[in-house]
Amino acid sequence: MERLLIVAVLTAVIHLINTLTYSVRLSGVRTRRLATAFSLFNVIFLLSSTANTIQGPLLSSIVERAINVGEMQAGGRIPADQLIYHPFYQEQLALLDQNIRLVIAAATLGTLLGAALIPAFVRIFIRAILLFEETGSVPRMIGMVVISPRRMFNLSRQLYLPRWDLLKLVTARRIAIPKTFLVLNIVVTGVYTTGVLSALYAGALFPNFRSTAALLSAVVNGMATVLAATVVEPTAASITDQALRGERSEEDVRQMALYLTGTRLLGTVFAQVIFLPSAYLVKYVAAWLV
């Protein structure tokens, strides 16, 4: 249970940081320094990469434990094609299903927390961009913030929840961004959220070739990667660039950030729906390969 809790916390952190990417676009437009904003965000994104590195082996060990316990309780001499139908193994599969869905729920919680922090992080990134221009060095900038109590206090004052009246004001405007782009963001987020999780669960459904199943997460993530690279990211970049050139208002970028955050949240919920179908897809592909 302790290991599962660590995985859930790491998953929430990963999705929180990924959600804050939308605040970078808005702060970049306000300061007219988009490249600097993304460069500074990479410092925070390192936390997400580190959490992802730790999360993977922990998730894999939870799946391996479920498989081993199920095999042991079933007697250990049952052929793999019959093992998955044994009551004891089915019990472990059900428990594993619950655990993975808890991890997906943590992704939703992390996204929700990230959404709540976006207004605060827009201001923090604006201050960070200006401070970076003053110091010319990320380590020096971090040192100034840590050493100076006044700067630390000023940053802490930026942490506040979004005001409901501002959210109503943004959503009341006519949607000035492509709706298809938003729908695809739900699909992309859902597939990315469940891709590795479904592949690991497929390994439990196909225990003799679980390594093959786990490595086939690319089968699930491939569609999302194509959609993100060809539709979602270019459209978001285009809207941001248009705002920088003065062809769109800043309000359009704010609206885009709000709706991308909302569709990202829906995407993590959508991941709950496609988790099992994706797992069976990976299982069948693995069975076809072997």
TAFEN-V490828 format. One record per run of one state. SS is the DSSP state (@ for helix, = for strand, . for the rest). FROM is the first residue (numbers start at 1). TO is the last residue. If there is no record, write none. Layout:
# TAFEN-V490828
ss=SS from=FROM to=TO
ss=SS from=FROM to=TO
This chain:
# TAFEN-V490828
ss=. from=1 to=1
ss=@ from=2 to=19
ss=. from=20 to=20
ss=@ from=21 to=31
ss=. from=32 to=33
ss=@ from=34 to=74
ss=. from=75 to=79
ss=@ from=80 to=83
ss=. from=84 to=86
ss=@ from=87 to=135
ss=. from=136 to=137
ss=@ from=138 to=147
ss=. from=148 to=148
ss=@ from=149 to=156
ss=. from=157 to=163
ss=@ from=164 to=172
ss=. from=173 to=178
ss=@ from=179 to=205
ss=. from=206 to=206
ss=@ from=207 to=215
ss=. from=216 to=216
ss=@ from=217 to=244
ss=. from=245 to=249
ss=@ from=250 to=289
ss=. from=290 to=290
